[in-house]
Amino acid sequence: MLHILQHPLADHAITHLRDRTTKPATFRTLSHQLGLLLALDATRDLPTRSHAVNTPLEPHTGKILAEGLIVVPILRAGLGMVQPYLDLFPEVSVGYVGLERDHQTAVARSYYCKLPPLAGKRVLCVDPMLATGGSAVQALDLLREAGATELSLVVIVASPEGVAAVEKAHPSVPIFTAALDRELNAKKYILPGLGDFGDRLYGT
């Protein structure tokens, strides 16, 4: 269920995201580019339906999206991945799950959850970093409890440990990522990784 993005622009962007000298403004631009590529990759199988229109020359029956889409960022870093969905999809709703990782225990705590109705919709949970998998599993648990049945997880960088944790807890949930990194270090940060995504995105 792991899908690794294969595109030269993705390779270019992720390399510059990793660079410690990349400034927040450039970091945000690159994140948006990667988010756009991942959004396209994660939605390539969205259902469509027939729709009749009149071109300037003749009637034509084409295809349009058959259902709405819901994107749920894990706060706060996940906010940096939302804009591509707002730009691309005419009918998209945004929910929010607030999870904060304790830097001592590496365990996430929930502090906020606001969701639209999820039943019958494609739901994409987005978070830039899949490290231990704890936050992702917790968010996916919340979304399942709220009625989501068609779930995907979209991240920019994943660790093997995080992928394994999600696959164990939610084996039917596909994971879309731009990079599968080597491992976690003793402090549960991804190696080679790119540091704290939220801090680098917002310059904090």
Secondary structure, DSSP 8 states (H G I E B T S, - for coil): -EEE---HHHHHHHHHHH-TT--HHHHHHHHHHHHHHHHHHHTTT--EEEEEEE-SSSEEEEEEE-S-EEEEEEETGGGGGTHHHHHH-SSEEE-EEEEEE-TTT--EEEEEEE----TTSEEEEE-SEESSSHHHHHHHHHHHHTT--EEEEEEEEE-HHHHHHHHHH-TT--EEEEEE-SEE-TTS-EES--S-HHHHHHT-
